C-alpha cells in the first residue's frame, strides 16, 4: 500500500464526503475509503455540523423572505 492508501482522509476529503453523502452522490470508491480509513467520529461530527449549518441557512432564507 502506498502512503495515499493508508492515510486518514484529510479535512477537505471529509468535507467533500459529507456533502456528497448529503446530496446522495457519494462515489463507491470514496465511500469505501471513508469506511476503511476514516474515523467514524470525524464523519459524525462533520455530518452534525453540516446539518446544523443547513438548517440555520434554511431558517435564515425563510426569515429573509417573510
PDBQT receptor file of N, H, CA, C and O in Angstrom, charges set to zero:
ATOM      1  N   UNK A   1       0.820  -1.198   0.000  1.00  0.00    +0.000 N 
ATOM      2  CA  UNK A   1       0.000   0.000   0.000  1.00  0.00    +0.000 C 
ATOM      3  C   UNK A   1       0.858   1.254   0.000  1.00  0.00    +0.000 C 
ATOM      4  O   UNK A   1       1.882   1.319   0.679  1.00  0.00    +0.000 OA
ATOM      5  N   UNK A   2       0.439   2.230  -0.753  1.00  0.00    +0.000 N 
ATOM      6  H   UNK A   2      -0.394   2.178  -1.305  1.00  0.00    +0.000 HD
ATOM      7  CA  UNK A   2       1.159   3.498  -0.799  1.00  0.00    +0.000 C 
ATOM      8  C   UNK A   2       0.708   4.376   0.353  1.00  0.00    +0.000 C 
ATOM      9  O   UNK A   2      -0.253   4.059   1.054  1.00  0.00    +0.000 OA
ATOM     10  N   UNK A   3       1.416   5.490   0.543  1.00  0.00    +0.000 N 
ATOM     11  H   UNK A   3       2.197   5.747  -0.026  1.00  0.00    +0.000 HD
ATOM     12  CA  UNK A   3       1.045   6.430   1.608  1.00  0.00    +0.000 C 
ATOM     13  C   UNK A   3      -0.356   6.975   1.363  1.00  0.00    +0.000 C 
ATOM     14  O   UNK A   3      -1.096   7.261   2.304  1.00  0.00    +0.000 OA
ATOM     15  N   UNK A   4      -0.712   7.116   0.085  1.00  0.00    +0.000 N 
ATOM     16  H   UNK A   4      -0.111   6.883  -0.679  1.00  0.00    +0.000 HD
ATOM     17  CA  UNK A   4      -2.050   7.618  -0.269  1.00  0.00    +0.000 C 
ATOM     18  C   UNK A   4      -3.138   6.633   0.162  1.00  0.00    +0.000 C 
ATOM     19  O   UNK A   4      -4.258   7.045   0.466  1.00  0.00    +0.000 OA
ATOM     20  N   UNK A   5      -2.821   5.347   0.190  1.00  0.00    +0.000 N 
ATOM     21  H   UNK A   5      -1.912   5.012  -0.057  1.00  0.00    +0.000 HD
ATOM     22  CA  UNK A   5      -3.805   4.323   0.547  1.00  0.00    +0.000 C 
ATOM     23  C   UNK A   5      -3.989   4.175   2.049  1.00  0.00    +0.000 C 
ATOM     24  O   UNK A   5      -4.990   3.610   2.489  1.00  0.00    +0.000 OA
ATOM     25  N   UNK A   6      -3.043   4.669   2.852  1.00  0.00    +0.000 N 
ATOM     26  H   UNK A   6      -2.229   5.128   2.495  1.00  0.00    +0.000 HD
ATOM     27  CA  UNK A   6      -3.096   4.404   4.290  1.00  0.00    +0.000 C 
ATOM     28  C   UNK A   6      -3.416   5.612   5.146  1.00  0.00    +0.000 C 
ATOM     29  O   UNK A   6      -3.727   5.450   6.326  1.00  0.00    +0.000 OA
ATOM     30  N   UNK A   7      -3.352   6.815   4.603  1.00  0.00    +0.000 N 
ATOM     31  H   UNK A   7      -3.100   6.947   3.644  1.00  0.00    +0.000 HD
ATOM     32  CA  UNK A   7      -3.606   7.996   5.438  1.00  0.00    +0.000 C 
ATOM     33  C   UNK A   7      -5.104   8.138   5.718  1.00  0.00    +0.000 C 
ATOM     34  O   UNK A   7      -5.949   7.709   4.933  1.00  0.00    +0.000 OA
ATOM     35  N   UNK A   8      -5.400   8.751   6.858  1.00  0.00    +0.000 N 
ATOM     36  H   UNK A   8      -4.713   9.100   7.496  1.00  0.00    +0.000 HD
ATOM     37  CA  UNK A   8      -6.802   9.064   7.144  1.00  0.00    +0.000 C 
ATOM     38  C   UNK A   8      -7.233  10.168   6.201  1.00  0.00    +0.000 C 
ATOM     39  O   UNK A   8      -6.403  10.968   5.768  1.00  0.00    +0.000 OA
ATOM     40  N   UNK A   9      -8.519  10.227   5.872  1.00  0.00    +0.000 N 
ATOM     41  H   UNK A   9      -9.193   9.577   6.223  1.00  0.00    +0.000 HD
ATOM     42  CA  UNK A   9      -8.983  11.284   4.969  1.00  0.00    +0.000 C 
ATOM     43  C   UNK A   9      -8.652  12.664   5.525  1.00  0.00    +0.000 C 
ATOM     44  O   UNK A   9      -8.812  12.921   6.718  1.00  0.00    +0.000 OA
ATOM     45  N   UNK A  10      -8.193  13.543   4.649  1.00  0.00    +0.000 N 
ATOM     46  H   UNK A  10      -8.064  13.335   3.680  1.00  0.00    +0.000 HD
ATOM     47  CA  UNK A  10      -7.860  14.915   5.044  1.00  0.00    +0.000 C 
ATOM     48  C   UNK A  10      -9.130  15.719   5.254  1.00  0.00    +0.000 C 
ATOM     49  O   UNK A  10     -10.231  15.266   4.939  1.00  0.00    +0.000 OA
ATOM     50  N   UNK A  11      -8.957  16.925   5.793  1.00  0.00    +0.000 N 
ATOM     51  H   UNK A  11      -8.062  17.293   6.048  1.00  0.00    +0.000 HD
ATOM     52  CA  UNK A  11     -10.099  17.775   6.126  1.00  0.00    +0.000 C 
ATOM     53  C   UNK A  11     -11.032  17.946   4.939  1.00  0.00    +0.000 C 
ATOM     54  O   UNK A  11     -12.238  17.729   5.062  1.00  0.00    +0.000 OA
ATOM     55  N   UNK A  12     -10.481  18.338   3.778  1.00  0.00    +0.000 N 
ATOM     56  H   UNK A  12      -9.502  18.515   3.679  1.00  0.00    +0.000 HD
ATOM     57  CA  UNK A  12     -11.335  18.597   2.616  1.00  0.00    +0.000 C 
ATOM     58  C   UNK A  12     -11.954  17.315   2.078  1.00  0.00    +0.000 C 
ATOM     59  O   UNK A  12     -13.049  17.347   1.517  1.00  0.00    +0.000 OA
ATOM     60  N   UNK A  13     -11.267  16.184   2.240  1.00  0.00    +0.000 N 
ATOM     61  H   UNK A  13     -10.377  16.158   2.696  1.00  0.00    +0.000 HD
ATOM     62  CA  UNK A  13     -11.858  14.901   1.827  1.00  0.00    +0.000 C 
ATOM     63  C   UNK A  13     -13.069  14.576   2.694  1.00  0.00    +0.000 C 
ATOM     64  O   UNK A  13     -14.076  14.070   2.197  1.00  0.00    +0.000 OA
ATOM     65  N   UNK A  14     -12.970  14.865   3.987  1.00  0.00    +0.000 N 
ATOM     66  H   UNK A  14     -12.153  15.276   4.391  1.00  0.00    +0.000 HD
ATOM     67  CA  UNK A  14     -14.103  14.646   4.891  1.00  0.00    +0.000 C 
ATOM     68  C   UNK A  14     -15.251  15.573   4.516  1.00  0.00    +0.000 C 
ATOM     69  O   UNK A  14     -16.399  15.137   4.426  1.00  0.00    +0.000 OA
ATOM     70  N   UNK A  15     -14.944  16.855   4.297  1.00  0.00    +0.000 N 
ATOM     71  H   UNK A  15     -14.012  17.209   4.370  1.00  0.00    +0.000 HD
ATOM     72  CA  UNK A  15     -15.983  17.823   3.941  1.00  0.00    +0.000 C 
ATOM     73  C   UNK A  15     -16.677  17.407   2.646  1.00  0.00    +0.000 C 
ATOM     74  O   UNK A  15     -17.906  17.407   2.576  1.00  0.00    +0.000 OA
ATOM     75  N   UNK A  16     -15.905  17.056   1.629  1.00  0.00    +0.000 N 
ATOM     76  H   UNK A  16     -14.907  17.056   1.687  1.00  0.00    +0.000 HD
ATOM     77  CA  UNK A  16     -16.495  16.663   0.352  1.00  0.00    +0.000 C 
ATOM     78  C   UNK A  16     -17.288  15.366   0.478  1.00  0.00    +0.000 C 
ATOM     79  O   UNK A  16     -18.315  15.209  -0.182  1.00  0.00    +0.000 OA
ATOM     80  N   UNK A  17     -16.834  14.442   1.309  1.00  0.00    +0.000 N 
ATOM     81  H   UNK A  17     -16.000  14.570   1.845  1.00  0.00    +0.000 HD
ATOM     82  CA  UNK A  17     -17.574  13.199   1.516  1.00  0.00    +0.000 C 
ATOM     83  C   UNK A  17     -18.909  13.461   2.194  1.00  0.00    +0.000 C 
ATOM     84  O   UNK A  17     -19.923  12.871   1.821  1.00  0.00    +0.000 OA
ATOM     85  N   UNK A  18     -18.916  14.338   3.184  1.00  0.00    +0.000 N 
ATOM     86  H   UNK A  18     -18.092  14.817   3.487  1.00  0.00    +0.000 HD
ATOM     87  CA  UNK A  18     -20.161  14.668   3.879  1.00  0.00    +0.000 C 
ATOM     88  C   UNK A  18     -21.130  15.364   2.924  1.00  0.00    +0.000 C 
ATOM     89  O   UNK A  18     -22.318  15.041   2.907  1.00  0.00    +0.000 OA
ATOM     90  N   UNK A  19     -20.637  16.313   2.134  1.00  0.00    +0.000 N 
ATOM     91  H   UNK A  19     -19.672  16.576   2.148  1.00  0.00    +0.000 HD
ATOM     92  CA  UNK A  19     -21.501  16.997   1.173  1.00  0.00    +0.000 C 
ATOM     93  C   UNK A  19     -22.041  16.037   0.116  1.00  0.00    +0.000 C 
ATOM     94  O   UNK A  19     -23.223  16.080  -0.226  1.00  0.00    +0.000 OA
ATOM     95  N   UNK A  20     -21.169  15.174  -0.396  1.00  0.00    +0.000 N 
ATOM     96  H   UNK A  20     -20.209  15.139  -0.118  1.00  0.00    +0.000 HD
ATOM     97  CA  UNK A  20     -21.609  14.213  -1.412  1.00  0.00    +0.000 C 
ATOM     98  C   UNK A  20     -22.629  13.244  -0.829  1.00  0.00    +0.000 C 
ATOM     99  O   UNK A  20     -23.614  12.907  -1.486  1.00  0.00    +0.000 OA
ATOM    100  N   UNK A  21     -22.398  12.799   0.394  1.00  0.00    +0.000 N 
ATOM    101  H   UNK A  21     -21.598  13.072   0.928  1.00  0.00    +0.000 HD
ATOM    102  CA  UNK A  21     -23.350  11.887   1.032  1.00  0.00    +0.000 C 
ATOM    103  C   UNK A  21     -24.683  12.583   1.287  1.00  0.00    +0.000 C 
ATOM    104  O   UNK A  21     -25.741  11.974   1.131  1.00  0.00    +0.000 OA
ATOM    105  N   UNK A  22     -24.637  13.849   1.677  1.00  0.00    +0.000 N 
ATOM    106  H   UNK A  22     -23.778  14.344   1.804  1.00  0.00    +0.000 HD
ATOM    107  CA  UNK A  22     -25.873  14.593   1.931  1.00  0.00    +0.000 C 
ATOM    108  C   UNK A  22     -26.682  14.760   0.652  1.00  0.00    +0.000 C 
ATOM    109  O   UNK A  22     -27.912  14.750   0.687  1.00  0.00    +0.000 OA
ATOM    110  N   UNK A  23     -25.995  14.913  -0.476  1.00  0.00    +0.000 N 
ATOM    111  H   UNK A  23     -24.996  14.921  -0.505  1.00  0.00    +0.000 HD
ATOM    112  CA  UNK A  23     -26.679  15.064  -1.756  1.00  0.00    +0.000 C 
ATOM    113  C   UNK A  23     -27.000  13.723  -2.406  1.00  0.00    +0.000 C 
ATOM    114  O   UNK A  23     -27.728  13.668  -3.397  1.00  0.00    +0.000 OA
ATOM    115  N   UNK A  24     -26.458  12.646  -1.849  1.00  0.00    +0.000 N 
ATOM    116  H   UNK A  24     -25.867  12.691  -1.044  1.00  0.00    +0.000 HD
ATOM    117  CA  UNK A  24     -26.734  11.314  -2.394  1.00  0.00    +0.000 C 
ATOM    118  C   UNK A  24     -25.920  10.978  -3.614  1.00  0.00    +0.000 C 
ATOM    119  O   UNK A  24     -26.344  10.153  -4.423  1.00  0.00    +0.000 OA
ATOM    120  N   UNK A  25     -24.757  11.593  -3.777  1.00  0.00    +0.000 N 
ATOM    121  H   UNK A  25     -24.413  12.264  -3.120  1.00  0.00    +0.000 HD
ATOM    122  CA  UNK A  25     -23.936  11.341  -4.956  1.00  0.00    +0.000 C 
ATOM    123  C   UNK A  25     -22.538  10.827  -4.590  1.00  0.00    +0.000 C 
ATOM    124  O   UNK A  25     -21.604  10.965  -5.379  1.00  0.00    +0.000 OA
ATOM    125  N   UNK A  26     -22.396  10.249  -3.429  1.00  0.00    +0.000 N 
ATOM    126  H   UNK A  26     -23.155  10.136  -2.788  1.00  0.00    +0.000 HD
ATOM    127  CA  UNK A  26     -21.107   9.729  -2.974  1.00  0.00    +0.000 C 
ATOM    128  C   UNK A  26     -20.675   8.560  -3.861  1.00  0.00    +0.000 C 
ATOM    129  O   UNK A  26     -21.446   7.625  -4.073  1.00  0.00    +0.000 OA
ATOM    130  N   UNK A  27     -19.455   8.611  -4.374  1.00  0.00    +0.000 N 
ATOM    131  H   UNK A  27     -18.828   9.371  -4.201  1.00  0.00    +0.000 HD
ATOM    132  CA  UNK A  27     -18.955   7.512  -5.204  1.00  0.00    +0.000 C 
ATOM    133  C   UNK A  27     -18.626   6.319  -4.314  1.00  0.00    +0.000 C 
ATOM    134  O   UNK A  27     -18.299   6.472  -3.137  1.00  0.00    +0.000 OA
ATOM    135  N   UNK A  28     -18.720   5.141  -4.897  1.00  0.00    +0.000 N 
ATOM    136  H   UNK A  28     -18.986   5.017  -5.853  1.00  0.00    +0.000 HD
ATOM    137  CA  UNK A  28     -18.453   3.937  -4.095  1.00  0.00    +0.000 C 
ATOM    138  C   UNK A  28     -16.984   3.885  -3.693  1.00  0.00    +0.000 C 
ATOM    139  O   UNK A  28     -16.658   3.357  -2.630  1.00  0.00    +0.000 OA
ATOM    140  N   UNK A  29     -16.082   4.430  -4.531  1.00  0.00    +0.000 N 
ATOM    141  H   UNK A  29     -16.346   4.859  -5.394  1.00  0.00    +0.000 HD
ATOM    142  CA  UNK A  29     -14.660   4.463  -4.186  1.00  0.00    +0.000 C 
ATOM    143  C   UNK A  29     -14.432   5.307  -2.935  1.00  0.00    +0.000 C 
ATOM    144  O   UNK A  29     -13.718   4.890  -2.023  1.00  0.00    +0.000 OA
ATOM    145  N   UNK A  30     -15.046   6.507  -2.891  1.00  0.00    +0.000 N 
ATOM    146  H   UNK A  30     -15.626   6.845  -3.632  1.00  0.00    +0.000 HD
ATOM    147  CA  UNK A  30     -14.880   7.377  -1.728  1.00  0.00    +0.000 C 
ATOM    148  C   UNK A  30     -15.579   6.801  -0.502  1.00  0.00    +0.000 C 
ATOM    149  O   UNK A  30     -15.066   6.917   0.611  1.00  0.00    +0.000 OA
ATOM    150  N   UNK A  31     -16.725   6.192  -0.687  1.00  0.00    +0.000 N 
ATOM    151  H   UNK A  31     -17.141   6.098  -1.591  1.00  0.00    +0.000 HD
ATOM    152  CA  UNK A  31     -17.429   5.579   0.443  1.00  0.00    +0.000 C 
ATOM    153  C   UNK A  31     -16.582   4.464   1.041  1.00  0.00    +0.000 C 
ATOM    154  O   UNK A  31     -16.472   4.342   2.261  1.00  0.00    +0.000 OA
ATOM    155  N   UNK A  32     -15.987   3.653   0.176  1.00  0.00    +0.000 N 
ATOM    156  H   UNK A  32     -16.076   3.752  -0.815  1.00  0.00    +0.000 HD
ATOM    157  CA  UNK A  32     -15.117   2.564   0.648  1.00  0.00    +0.000 C 
ATOM    158  C   UNK A  32     -13.918   3.133   1.400  1.00  0.00    +0.000 C 
ATOM    159  O   UNK A  32     -13.528   2.606   2.442  1.00  0.00    +0.000 OA
ATOM    160  N   UNK A  33     -13.325   4.220   0.867  1.00  0.00    +0.000 N 
ATOM    161  H   UNK A  33     -13.641   4.648   0.021  1.00  0.00    +0.000 HD
ATOM    162  CA  UNK A  33     -12.194   4.873   1.533  1.00  0.00    +0.000 C 
ATOM    163  C   UNK A  33     -12.602   5.364   2.916  1.00  0.00    +0.000 C 
ATOM    164  O   UNK A  33     -11.875   5.173   3.891  1.00  0.00    +0.000 OA
ATOM    165  N   UNK A  34     -13.774   6.000   2.994  1.00  0.00    +0.000 N 
ATOM    166  H   UNK A  34     -14.364   6.155   2.202  1.00  0.00    +0.000 HD
ATOM    167  CA  UNK A  34     -14.234   6.548   4.264  1.00  0.00    +0.000 C 
ATOM    168  C   UNK A  34     -14.469   5.455   5.297  1.00  0.00    +0.000 C 
ATOM    169  O   UNK A  34     -14.133   5.624   6.469  1.00  0.00    +0.000 OA
ATOM    170  N   UNK A  35     -15.039   4.347   4.871  1.00  0.00    +0.000 N 
ATOM    171  H   UNK A  35     -15.312   4.210   3.919  1.00  0.00    +0.000 HD
ATOM    172  CA  UNK A  35     -15.336   3.280   5.815  1.00  0.00    +0.000 C 
ATOM    173  C   UNK A  35     -14.110   2.481   6.218  1.00  0.00    +0.000 C 
ATOM    174  O   UNK A  35     -14.079   1.920   7.313  1.00  0.00    +0.000 OA
ATOM    175  N   UNK A  36     -13.088   2.414   5.353  1.00  0.00    +0.000 N 
ATOM    176  H   UNK A  36     -13.112   2.870   4.463  1.00  0.00    +0.000 HD
ATOM    177  CA  UNK A  36     -11.913   1.622   5.700  1.00  0.00    +0.000 C 
ATOM    178  C   UNK A  36     -10.847   2.431   6.431  1.00  0.00    +0.000 C 
ATOM    179  O   UNK A  36     -10.153   1.892   7.293  1.00  0.00    +0.000 OA
ATOM    180  N   UNK A  37     -10.702   3.720   6.102  1.00  0.00    +0.000 N 
ATOM    181  H   UNK A  37     -11.266   4.158   5.402  1.00  0.00    +0.000 HD
ATOM    182  CA  UNK A  37      -9.617   4.503   6.701  1.00  0.00    +0.000 C 
ATOM    183  C   UNK A  37     -10.082   5.623   7.589  1.00  0.00    +0.000 C 
ATOM    184  O   UNK A  37      -9.287   6.165   8.357  1.00  0.00    +0.000 OA
ATOM    185  N   UNK A  38     -11.347   5.992   7.512  1.00  0.00    +0.000 N 
ATOM    186  H   UNK A  38     -11.993   5.552   6.888  1.00  0.00    +0.000 HD
ATOM    187  CA  UNK A  38     -11.814   7.159   8.248  1.00  0.00    +0.000 C 
ATOM    188  C   UNK A  38     -12.219   6.836   9.675  1.00  0.00    +0.000 C 
ATOM    189  O   UNK A  38     -12.638   5.720   9.985  1.00  0.00    +0.000 OA
ATOM    190  N   UNK A  39     -12.084   7.834  10.534  1.00  0.00    +0.000 N 
ATOM    191  H   UNK A  39     -11.744   8.740  10.282  1.00  0.00    +0.000 HD
ATOM    192  CA  UNK A  39     -12.535   7.734  11.914  1.00  0.00    +0.000 C 
ATOM    193  C   UNK A  39     -14.024   8.085  11.935  1.00  0.00    +0.000 C 
ATOM    194  O   UNK A  39     -14.393   9.187  11.531  1.00  0.00    +0.000 OA
ATOM    195  N   UNK A  40     -14.886   7.178  12.395  1.00  0.00    +0.000 N 
ATOM    196  H   UNK A  40     -14.586   6.282  12.724  1.00  0.00    +0.000 HD
ATOM    197  CA  UNK A  40     -16.324   7.446  12.364  1.00  0.00    +0.000 C 
ATOM    198  C   UNK A  40     -16.722   8.725  13.101  1.00  0.00    +0.000 C 
ATOM    199  O   UNK A  40     -17.644   9.419  12.671  1.00  0.00    +0.000 OA
ATOM    200  N   UNK A  41     -16.046   9.043  14.196  1.00  0.00    +0.000 N 
ATOM    201  H   UNK A  41     -15.298   8.479  14.545  1.00  0.00    +0.000 HD
ATOM    202  CA  UNK A  41     -16.397  10.240  14.960  1.00  0.00    +0.000 C 
ATOM    203  C   UNK A  41     -16.173  11.518  14.163  1.00  0.00    +0.000 C 
ATOM    204  O   UNK A  41     -16.907  12.492  14.330  1.00  0.00    +0.000 OA
ATOM    205  N   UNK A  42     -15.166  11.518  13.299  1.00  0.00    +0.000 N 
ATOM    206  H   UNK A  42     -14.570  10.727  13.163  1.00  0.00    +0.000 HD
ATOM    207  CA  UNK A  42     -14.901  12.691  12.455  1.00  0.00    +0.000 C 
ATOM    208  C   UNK A  42     -16.063  12.894  11.487  1.00  0.00    +0.000 C 
ATOM    209  O   UNK A  42     -16.523  14.019  11.294  1.00  0.00    +0.000 OA
ATOM    210  N   UNK A  43     -16.537  11.810  10.879  1.00  0.00    +0.000 N 
ATOM    211  H   UNK A  43     -16.163  10.895  11.036  1.00  0.00    +0.000 HD
ATOM    212  CA  UNK A  43     -17.626  11.919   9.917  1.00  0.00    +0.000 C 
ATOM    213  C   UNK A  43     -18.948  12.246  10.609  1.00  0.00    +0.000 C 
ATOM    214  O   UNK A  43     -19.758  13.002  10.073  1.00  0.00    +0.000 OA
ATOM    215  N   UNK A  44     -19.166  11.690  11.782  1.00  0.00    +0.000 N 
ATOM    216  H   UNK A  44     -18.507  11.076  12.218  1.00  0.00    +0.000 HD
ATOM    217  CA  UNK A  44     -20.381  12.000  12.540  1.00  0.00    +0.000 C 
ATOM    218  C   UNK A  44     -20.381  13.478  12.928  1.00  0.00    +0.000 C 
ATOM    219  O   UNK A  44     -21.390  14.166  12.771  1.00  0.00    +0.000 OA
ATOM    220  N   UNK A  45     -19.256  13.958  13.431  1.00  0.00    +0.000 N 
ATOM    221  H   UNK A  45     -18.437  13.399  13.558  1.00  0.00    +0.000 HD
ATOM    222  CA  UNK A  45     -19.145  15.367  13.803  1.00  0.00    +0.000 C 
ATOM    223  C   UNK A  45     -19.341  16.288  12.610  1.00  0.00    +0.000 C 
ATOM    224  O   UNK A  45     -20.043  17.294  12.707  1.00  0.00    +0.000 OA
ATOM    225  N   UNK A  46     -18.722  15.947  11.483  1.00  0.00    +0.000 N 
ATOM    226  H   UNK A  46     -18.151  15.129  11.405  1.00  0.00    +0.000 HD
ATOM    227  CA  UNK A  46     -18.876  16.762  10.278  1.00  0.00    +0.000 C 
ATOM    228  C   UNK A  46     -20.326  16.739   9.799  1.00  0.00    +0.000 C 
ATOM    229  O   UNK A  46     -20.846  17.758   9.345  1.00  0.00    +0.000 OA
ATOM    230  N   UNK A  47     -20.976  15.588   9.898  1.00  0.00    +0.000 N 
ATOM    231  H   UNK A  47     -20.553  14.760  10.266  1.00  0.00    +0.000 HD
ATOM    232  CA  UNK A  47     -22.378  15.484   9.493  1.00  0.00    +0.000 C 
ATOM    233  C   UNK A  47     -23.290  16.319  10.381  1.00  0.00    +0.000 C 
ATOM    234  O   UNK A  47     -24.219  16.961   9.889  1.00  0.00    +0.000 OA
ATOM    235  N   UNK A  48     -23.031  16.314  11.685  1.00  0.00    +0.000 N 
ATOM    236  H   UNK A  48     -22.277  15.792  12.084  1.00  0.00    +0.000 HD
ATOM    237  CA  UNK A  48     -23.834  17.108  12.613  1.00  0.00    +0.000 C 
ATOM    238  C   UNK A  48     -23.637  18.599  12.337  1.00  0.00    +0.000 C 
ATOM    239  O   UNK A  48     -24.602  19.362  12.300  1.00  0.00    +0.000 OA
ATOM    240  N   UNK A  49     -22.386  19.005  12.144  1.00  0.00    +0.000 N 
ATOM    241  H   UNK A  49     -21.602  18.385  12.174  1.00  0.00    +0.000 HD
ATOM    242  CA  UNK A  49     -22.104  20.411  11.844  1.00  0.00    +0.000 C 
ATOM    243  C   UNK A  49     -22.770  20.817  10.535  1.00  0.00    +0.000 C 
ATOM    244  O   UNK A  49     -23.366  21.891  10.455  1.00  0.00    +0.000 OA
ATOM    245  N   UNK A  50     -22.676  19.969   9.504  1.00  0.00    +0.000 N 
ATOM    246  H   UNK A  50     -22.192  19.097   9.569  1.00  0.00    +0.000 HD
ATOM    247  CA  UNK A  50     -23.319  20.268   8.227  1.00  0.00    +0.000 C 
ATOM    248  C   UNK A  50     -24.824  20.421   8.396  1.00  0.00    +0.000 C 
ATOM    249  O   UNK A  50     -25.422  21.344   7.844  1.00  0.00    +0.000 OA
ATOM    250  N   UNK A  51     -25.440  19.514   9.160  1.00  0.00    +0.000 N 
ATOM    251  H   UNK A  51     -24.953  18.764   9.608  1.00  0.00    +0.000 HD
ATOM    252  CA  UNK A  51     -26.884  19.559   9.361  1.00  0.00    +0.000 C 
ATOM    253  C   UNK A  51     -27.299  20.851  10.071  1.00  0.00    +0.000 C 
ATOM    254  O   UNK A  51     -28.279  21.486   9.682  1.00  0.00    +0.000 OA
ATOM    255  N   UNK A  52     -26.565  21.234  11.099  1.00  0.00    +0.000 N 
ATOM    256  H   UNK A  52     -25.770  20.718  11.415  1.00  0.00    +0.000 HD
ATOM    257  CA  UNK A  52     -26.873  22.465  11.833  1.00  0.00    +0.000 C 
ATOM    258  C   UNK A  52     -26.751  23.677  10.901  1.00  0.00    +0.000 C 
ATOM    259  O   UNK A  52     -27.631  24.537  10.880  1.00  0.00    +0.000 OA
ATOM    260  N   UNK A  53     -25.657  23.740  10.132  1.00  0.00    +0.000 N 
ATOM    261  H   UNK A  53     -24.942  23.042  10.149  1.00  0.00    +0.000 HD
ATOM    262  CA  UNK A  53     -25.477  24.861   9.202  1.00  0.00    +0.000 C 
ATOM    263  C   UNK A  53     -26.561  24.881   8.134  1.00  0.00    +0.000 C 
ATOM    264  O   UNK A  53     -27.034  25.953   7.755  1.00  0.00    +0.000 OA
ATOM    265  N   UNK A  54     -26.958  23.717   7.647  1.00  0.00    +0.000 N 
ATOM    266  H   UNK A  54     -26.573  22.847   7.955  1.00  0.00    +0.000 HD
ATOM    267  CA  UNK A  54     -28.006  23.625   6.635  1.00  0.00    +0.000 C 
ATOM    268  C   UNK A  54     -29.330  24.141   7.180  1.00  0.00    +0.000 C 
ATOM    269  O   UNK A  54     -30.015  24.921   6.519  1.00  0.00    +0.000 OA
ATOM    270  N   UNK A  55     -29.693  23.708   8.383  1.00  0.00    +0.000 N 
ATOM    271  H   UNK A  55     -29.137  23.074   8.921  1.00  0.00    +0.000 HD
ATOM    272  CA  UNK A  55     -30.950  24.143   8.993  1.00  0.00    +0.000 C 
ATOM    273  C   UNK A  55     -30.910  25.646   9.264  1.00  0.00    +0.000 C 
ATOM    274  O   UNK A  55     -31.887  26.343   8.990  1.00  0.00    +0.000 OA
ATOM    275  N   UNK A  56     -29.809  26.153   9.794  1.00  0.00    +0.000 N 
ATOM    276  H   UNK A  56     -29.016  25.587  10.017  1.00  0.00    +0.000 HD
ATOM    277  CA  UNK A  56     -29.698  27.593  10.051  1.00  0.00    +0.000 C 
ATOM    278  C   UNK A  56     -29.781  28.407   8.763  1.00  0.00    +0.000 C 
ATOM    279  O   UNK A  56     -30.358  29.494   8.749  1.00  0.00    +0.000 OA
ATOM    280  N   UNK A  57     -29.206  27.885   7.685  1.00  0.00    +0.000 N 
ATOM    281  H   UNK A  57     -28.737  27.002   7.696  1.00  0.00    +0.000 HD
ATOM    282  CA  UNK A  57     -29.298  28.553   6.391  1.00  0.00    +0.000 C 
ATOM    283  C   UNK A  57     -30.741  28.610   5.915  1.00  0.00    +0.000 C 
ATOM    284  O   UNK A  57     -31.204  29.649   5.446  1.00  0.00    +0.000 OA
ATOM    285  N   UNK A  58     -31.451  27.492   6.035  1.00  0.00    +0.000 N 
ATOM    286  H   UNK A  58     -31.074  26.648   6.416  1.00  0.00    +0.000 HD
ATOM    287  CA  UNK A  58     -32.862  27.471   5.634  1.00  0.00    +0.000 C 
ATOM    288  C   UNK A  58     -33.694  28.436   6.471  1.00  0.00    +0.000 C 
ATOM    289  O   UNK A  58     -34.542  29.144   5.929  1.00  0.00    +0.000 OA
ATOM    290  N   UNK A  59     -33.466  28.475   7.778  1.00  0.00    +0.000 N 
ATOM    291  H   UNK A  59     -32.776  27.899   8.218  1.00  0.00    +0.000 HD
ATOM    292  CA  UNK A  59     -34.190  29.394   8.661  1.00  0.00    +0.000 C 
ATOM    293  C   UNK A  59     -33.885  30.835   8.250  1.00  0.00    +0.000 C 
ATOM    294  O   UNK A  59     -34.790  31.669   8.206  1.00  0.00    +0.000 OA
ATOM    295  N   UNK A  60     -32.629  31.132   7.953  1.00  0.00    +0.000 N 
ATOM    296  H   UNK A  60     -31.894  30.455   7.989  1.00  0.00    +0.000 HD
ATOM    297  CA  UNK A  60     -32.254  32.476   7.528  1.00  0.00    +0.000 C 
ATOM    298  C   UNK A  60     -32.931  32.872   6.221  1.00  0.00    +0.000 C 
ATOM    299  O   UNK A  60     -33.400  34.002   6.086  1.00  0.00    +0.000 OA
ATOM    300  N   UNK A  61     -32.986  31.960   5.266  1.00  0.00    +0.000 N 
ATOM    301  H   UNK A  61     -32.605  31.042   5.376  1.00  0.00    +0.000 HD
ATOM    302  CA  UNK A  61     -33.639  32.250   3.982  1.00  0.00    +0.000 C 
ATOM    303  C   UNK A  61     -35.119  32.499   4.185  1.00  0.00    +0.000 C 
ATOM    304  O   UNK A  61     -35.673  33.440   3.617  1.00  0.00    +0.000 OA
ATOM    305  N   UNK A  62     -35.769  31.665   4.991  1.00  0.00    +0.000 N 
ATOM    306  H   UNK A  62     -35.319  30.901   5.452  1.00  0.00    +0.000 HD
ATOM    307  CA  UNK A  62     -37.200  31.846   5.260  1.00  0.00    +0.000 C 
ATOM    308  C   UNK A  62     -37.446  33.187   5.949  1.00  0.00    +0.000 C 
ATOM    309  O   UNK A  62     -38.399  33.887   5.607  1.00  0.00    +0.000 OA
ATOM    310  N   UNK A  63     -36.609  33.550   6.905  1.00  0.00    +0.000 N 
ATOM    311  H   UNK A  63     -35.835  32.982   7.182  1.00  0.00    +0.000 HD
ATOM    312  CA  UNK A  63     -36.771  34.842   7.582  1.00  0.00    +0.000 C 
ATOM    313  C   UNK A  63     -36.566  36.021   6.624  1.00  0.00    +0.000 C 
ATOM    314  O   UNK A  63     -37.232  37.047   6.762  1.00  0.00    +0.000 OA
ATOM    315  N   UNK A  64     -35.663  35.888   5.666  1.00  0.00    +0.000 N 
ATOM    316  H   UNK A  64     -35.122  35.054   5.553  1.00  0.00    +0.000 HD
ATOM    317  CA  UNK A  64     -35.468  36.951   4.680  1.00  0.00    +0.000 C 
ATOM    318  C   UNK A  64     -36.694  37.097   3.783  1.00  0.00    +0.000 C 
ATOM    319  O   UNK A  64     -37.086  38.211   3.435  1.00  0.00    +0.000 OA
ATOM    320  N   UNK A  65     -37.290  35.984   3.415  1.00  0.00    +0.000 N 
ATOM    321  H   UNK A  65     -36.972  35.079   3.697  1.00  0.00    +0.000 HD
ATOM    322  CA  UNK A  65     -38.442  36.007   2.516  1.00  0.00    +0.000 C 
ATOM    323  C   UNK A  65     -39.673  36.549   3.248  1.00  0.00    +0.000 C 
ATOM    324  O   UNK A  65     -40.439  37.330   2.684  1.00  0.00    +0.000 OA
ATOM    325  N   UNK A  66     -39.857  36.140   4.479  1.00  0.00    +0.000 N 
ATOM    326  H   UNK A  66     -39.235  35.505   4.937  1.00  0.00    +0.000 HD
ATOM    327  CA  UNK A  66     -41.031  36.594   5.236  1.00  0.00    +0.000 C 
ATOM    328  C   UNK A  66     -40.705  37.913   5.842  1.00  0.00    +0.000 C 
ATOM    329  O   UNK A  66     -41.540  38.500   6.530  1.00  0.00    +0.000 OA
TER     330      UNK A  66
